[in-house]
Amino acid sequence: MEELGQVHVWHYVPGTDIPIPLGGMNVFTVMNTLLVVAVLWALFWMATRRLNMVPGRAQALLELVLDSFKDMVDRTMEFAPEHRRRQYVPFIAGLFLYICLSNAILLVPLPRIEKPTSDLNDTLALGLISVGYALFCAIRAKGIKGYFVEAMGPLFHSHGSTAAVLMGRSSGLFFLPMHFSEEMSKLISISCRLFGNIMGGAIVITIVSTMSYYIVFPQILYAFFLVFEAALQAFVFSMLTLIYLTRAEQAHSE
């Protein structure tokens, strides 16, 4: 239990006196992230190296996963044209598969294996990708000027007397910071939710394993947290991202 929460950080580039910015680099988080990416690449390569009209098992499994996410995107963005819905499927499916494998990476029988998602830096990076891409889609839909005008609030376009127009324009000073606070809260919420659930699972496993002397409960807990919760948390993160993208995509249909 003493090792829970400990990190292995490089504060300097190995073999030099060059400092690594932003407080250093968590070695095992980076190594395990690269391992997850390598495993995903290998799985995709195996599934797509021999594409056939009659798919094999690996190809059929990959097509099943992609079709499932395509159906989710289609139902959520049914107002959008098909070619626009299709472009979000690889992004949402990729997020799900990366997070799911990151949560279940402890199943790999190698030393120094840790969940990348148990590091807040990793989940913050995922949150930046999710919220940042949704923000990009919103600006692409409305234009930079249109995006900022909408962020100024509903009273910004007030008409009528000079006083009403002045009050409407002044309201933007209140609504604009509130809008960006909302965007920041999305980032904090989606990142900390994933981090908290994964770290909470690790704490529960450690405490119960210690109390039961590693006899009965750990196997049940590992089966739950490494399989069921891994997929559940990946699904929640992906669906929240899809909701953010749907709100941005609605601007194309207005």
VEXZABA-823135 format. One record per residue (C-alpha): x, y, z negated. Coordinates in pm, 1 decimal, decimal comma, padded with zeros to 6 digits, always signed. Last residue first. Example, Ala and Ser with C-alpha at 12.3 -4.5 7.8 and 13.67 -1.06 7.14 Angstrom:
BEGIN
((+01367,0; -00106,0; -00714,0))
((+01230,0; -00450,0; -00780,0))
END
This chain:
BEGIN
((-02913,4; +02589,9; +03779,2))
((-02790,4; +02256,3; +03914,9))
((-02418,7; +02335,7; +03916,9))
((-02444,7; +02487,4; +03567,0))
((-02576,0; +02152,7; +03439,9))
((-02230,5; +02005,2; +03498,0))
((-02085,1; +02184,0; +03195,0))
((-02354,4; +02048,0; +02964,8))
((-02305,9; +01702,4; +03117,8))
((-01929,0; +01723,4; +03063,1))
((-01975,4; +01787,8; +02690,8))
((-02224,7; +01499,4; +02670,9))
((-01981,5; +01268,8; +02853,5))
((-01708,9; +01359,6; +02604,8))
((-01942,1; +01269,8; +02319,4))
((-02012,5; +00940,9; +02498,8))
((-01642,2; +00860,0; +02534,6))
((-01567,9; +00931,0; +02167,9))
((-01862,2; +00719,8; +02051,0))
((-01766,1; +00430,6; +02281,6))
((-01404,0; +00430,5; +02165,7))
((-01523,4; +00430,7; +01803,0))
((-01753,0; +00133,0; +01868,0))
((-01496,1; -00065,2; +02069,4))
((-01233,2; -00050,8; +01797,1))
((-01501,3; -00090,5; +01530,3))
((-01608,0; -00429,5; +01666,2))
((-01267,9; -00577,8; +01748,9))
((-00989,3; -00458,6; +01520,6))
((-01206,5; -00331,3; +01234,8))
((-01442,6; -00628,0; +01215,6))
((-01198,7; -00914,7; +01278,0))
((-00943,2; -00748,4; +01051,5))
((-01203,5; -00716,1; +00777,7))
((-01299,5; -01082,6; +00797,5))
((-00934,6; -01191,9; +00791,6))
((-00855,4; -00951,1; +00506,0))
((-01143,8; -01077,1; +00290,6))
((-01022,5; -01426,5; +00210,6))
((-00668,1; -01457,4; +00070,3))
((-00458,5; -01137,0; +00092,9))
((-00438,5; -01098,4; -00288,0))
((-00808,6; -01005,5; -00302,6))
((-00742,5; -00661,9; -00455,6))
((-00447,1; -00592,7; -00227,4))
((-00636,5; -00695,1; +00085,2))
((-00937,2; -00489,3; -00027,1))
((-00722,7; -00176,1; -00067,2))
((-00524,1; -00219,5; +00254,5))
((-00825,8; -00308,7; +00469,2))
((-01026,2; -00014,6; +00331,0))
((-00734,6; +00226,0; +00391,0))
((-00687,7; +00104,6; +00749,5))
((-01059,1; +00146,5; +00817,8))
((-01048,1; +00499,9; +00679,6))
((-00753,3; +00580,4; +00906,4))
((-00952,4; +00466,2; +01210,3))
((-01272,0; +00643,5; +01103,7))
((-01091,8; +00963,4; +01003,2))
((-00884,7; +00984,5; +01320,8))
((-01187,4; +00936,4; +01547,6))
((-01400,0; +01189,3; +01358,9))
((-01103,4; +01426,9; +01323,9))
((-01056,7; +01455,4; +01698,3))
((-01423,9; +01488,2; +01800,3))
((-01498,5; +01739,4; +01524,7))
((-01185,1; +01952,7; +01554,5))
((-01218,4; +01988,5; +01931,5))
((-01592,5; +02051,6; +01917,7))
((-01538,1; +02306,9; +01639,1))
((-01293,3; +02491,4; +01863,9))
((-01556,3; +02519,2; +02138,3))
((-01810,9; +02647,2; +01885,0))
((-01560,2; +02900,5; +01752,8))
((-01512,2; +03009,2; +02114,9))
((-01882,7; +03082,8; +02144,9))
((-01899,7; +03256,3; +01806,5))
((-01609,7; +03481,6; +01904,5))
((-01802,9; +03580,9; +02221,6))
((-02141,3; +03617,5; +02046,9))
((-02041,2; +03892,1; +01803,9))
((-01851,0; +04131,2; +02031,1))
((-02102,6; +04042,0; +02301,2))
((-02373,2; +04203,3; +02087,0))
((-02219,3; +04540,4; +02173,6))
((-02331,8; +04506,6; +02534,8))
((-02687,7; +04438,8; +02427,1))
((-02688,1; +04723,1; +02174,0))
((-02564,1; +04963,4; +02440,8))
((-02827,0; +04844,8; +02687,8))
((-03101,1; +04885,2; +02428,2))
((-02978,6; +05232,5; +02331,1))
((-02961,8; +05341,3; +02694,2))
((-03323,1; +05240,9; +02740,1))
((-03432,2; +04941,3; +02938,9))
((-03230,9; +04638,8; +03035,8))
((-03044,4; +04377,5; +02830,8))
((-02789,3; +04170,3; +03019,7))
((-02562,4; +04109,5; +02717,7))
((-02857,0; +04008,1; +02500,4))
((-02832,8; +03634,4; +02580,3))
((-02471,8; +03598,1; +02464,2))
((-02127,5; +03716,7; +02570,5))
((-02034,7; +03355,8; +02653,0))
((-02258,9; +03381,4; +02960,2))
((-02055,0; +03679,0; +03085,3))
((-01734,5; +03487,2; +03008,5))
((-01839,6; +03188,5; +03217,6))
((-01974,8; +03400,8; +03502,3))
((-01649,2; +03595,8; +03527,1))
((-01433,7; +03282,6; +03524,1))
((-01653,8; +03105,1; +03778,1))
((-01977,1; +02932,5; +03686,3))
((-01917,8; +02572,9; +03794,1))
((-01537,8; +02571,6; +03786,2))
((-01546,2; +02748,4; +03449,2))
((-01777,8; +02478,5; +03309,7))
((-01567,3; +02198,3; +03460,5))
((-01249,1; +02344,0; +03307,3))
((-01418,9; +02368,1; +02967,7))
((-01526,5; +02003,5; +02992,3))
((-01168,2; +01910,2; +03084,2))
((-01034,3; +02101,1; +02784,6))
((-01286,2; +01945,3; +02544,7))
((-01188,9; +01589,3; +02640,0))
((-00816,9; +01641,5; +02701,6))
((-00778,6; +01855,4; +02388,9))
((-00967,0; +01591,8; +02188,1))
((-00735,6; +01318,9; +02316,8))
((-00434,4; +01526,9; +02211,2))
((-00596,0; +01586,7; +01872,4))
((-00651,3; +01210,9; +01840,8))
((-00283,3; +01143,3; +01906,8))
((-00156,8; +01414,5; +01670,6))
((-00391,7; +01287,0; +01399,3))
((-00204,1; +00955,5; +01394,9))
((-00425,6; +00653,4; +01322,9))
((-00521,5; +00670,0; +01692,4))
((-00176,2; +00545,7; +01789,6))
((-00252,9; +00223,1; +01600,2))
((+00070,6; +00077,2; +01470,0))
((+00291,8; -00205,8; +01593,4))
((+00635,3; -00202,4; +01429,7))
((+00689,8; -00574,2; +01495,6))
((+00508,9; -00756,1; +01779,0))
((+00212,0; -00994,5; +01782,1))
((-00031,7; -00767,8; +01975,5))
((-00359,8; -00778,9; +01780,1))
((-00252,1; -00455,6; +01610,1))
((-00328,8; -00280,4; +01940,1))
((-00703,2; -00290,2; +01865,2))
((-00760,2; +00084,0; +01809,5))
((-00524,0; +00179,2; +02092,6))
((-00697,7; -00074,3; +02319,0))
((-01037,5; +00082,8; +02252,3))
((-00898,7; +00435,7; +02283,6))
((-00736,5; +00364,8; +02621,7))
((-01034,7; +00168,4; +02756,1))
((-01289,5; +00431,7; +02652,9))
((-01088,9; +00725,7; +02785,0))
((-01030,4; +00548,0; +03116,0))
((-01401,6; +00467,7; +03151,2))
((-01494,8; +00832,9; +03092,8))
((-01233,4; +00963,4; +03339,3))
((-01294,6; +00693,6; +03601,3))
((-01673,5; +00762,2; +03595,1))
((-01656,4; +01143,2; +03610,1))
((-01598,7; +01170,5; +03987,1))
((-01900,2; +00950,6; +04062,4))
((-02146,0; +01194,1; +03908,7))
((-02040,8; +01468,9; +04150,8))
((-02078,1; +01244,2; +04456,3))
((-02416,6; +01125,3; +04330,2))
((-02577,1; +01468,9; +04304,8))
((-02649,4; +01599,4; +03952,7))
((-02990,1; +01586,0; +03777,8))
((-02937,6; +01221,9; +03675,2))
((-02637,2; +01327,3; +03470,0))
((-02698,6; +01111,2; +03161,5))
((-02856,9; +00819,4; +03346,2))
((-02597,2; +00823,8; +03623,9))
((-02307,0; +00858,5; +03377,1))
((-02430,6; +00560,1; +03177,0))
((-02488,1; +00351,7; +03492,1))
((-02138,3; +00434,9; +03616,6))
((-02000,2; +00335,7; +03277,4))
((-02154,4; -00008,4; +03304,5))
((-02049,1; -00041,4; +03669,2))
((-01689,0; +00034,3; +03571,5))
((-01687,4; -00232,6; +03299,4))
((-01854,0; -00494,6; +03524,4))
((-01616,0; -00412,4; +03810,1))
((-01320,2; -00470,6; +03578,5))
((-01461,5; -00803,7; +03463,2))
((-01533,3; -00913,5; +03822,1))
((-01179,6; -00822,6; +03929,0))
((-01029,9; -01026,5; +03645,1))
((-01256,5; -01326,3; +03706,6))
((-01217,9; -01334,4; +04082,4))
((-01425,2; -01120,0; +04310,9))
((-01606,9; -01243,1; +04623,0))
((-01560,4; -00942,3; +04851,2))
((-01196,1; -00962,7; +04758,2))
((-00937,1; -00741,2; +04590,1))
((-00615,0; -00924,9; +04517,4))
((-00387,2; -00691,7; +04317,5))
((-00683,9; -00519,1; +04155,0))
((-00745,2; -00707,1; +03828,9))
((-00381,1; -00796,6; +03763,3))
((-00272,4; -00439,4; +03831,5))
((-00543,9; -00301,4; +03606,7))
((-00434,8; -00531,2; +03323,4))
((-00067,4; -00441,0; +03370,3))
((-00145,7; -00067,3; +03373,1))
((-00355,5; -00104,3; +03058,2))
((-00074,7; -00293,3; +02884,8))
((+00179,7; -00027,9; +02987,9))
((-00045,5; +00256,7; +02869,0))
((-00097,1; +00083,1; +02533,6))
((+00278,9; +00024,8; +02498,4))
((+00352,5; +00389,4; +02582,0))
((+00111,2; +00492,6; +02306,4))
((+00279,5; +00242,4; +02073,9))
((+00622,0; +00394,6; +02133,3))
((+00496,1; +00753,5; +02098,3))
((+00311,4; +00679,8; +01774,7))
((+00609,4; +00477,9; +01647,8))
((+00854,0; +00763,0; +01695,7))
((+00649,4; +01042,6; +01540,6))
((+00814,0; +01345,4; +01700,0))
((+00939,7; +01662,3; +01532,0))
((+00779,0; +01955,1; +01352,6))
((+00639,2; +02142,2; +01651,7))
((+00970,9; +02157,4; +01837,9))
((+01240,0; +01884,7; +01847,2))
((+01564,7; +02031,9; +01718,2))
((+01882,0; +01995,7; +01929,1))
((+02166,1; +01879,5; +01702,8))
((+02238,6; +01580,9; +01925,4))
((+02264,3; +01201,4; +01913,2))
((+01888,6; +01149,2; +01907,2))
((+01694,8; +01475,2; +01980,3))
((+01627,3; +01619,3; +01637,3))
((+01335,1; +01602,6; +01393,1))
((+01262,9; +01237,5; +01471,3))
((+00970,8; +01127,8; +01256,7))
((+00882,1; +00792,7; +01106,5))
((+00547,3; +00833,3; +00931,3))
((+00415,4; +00714,6; +00595,9))
((+00037,0; +00716,9; +00554,6))
((+00016,2; +00369,7; +00403,9))
((+00366,2; +00245,5; +00316,3))
((+00297,9; +00229,4; -00059,0))
((+00000,0; +00000,0; +00000,0))
END
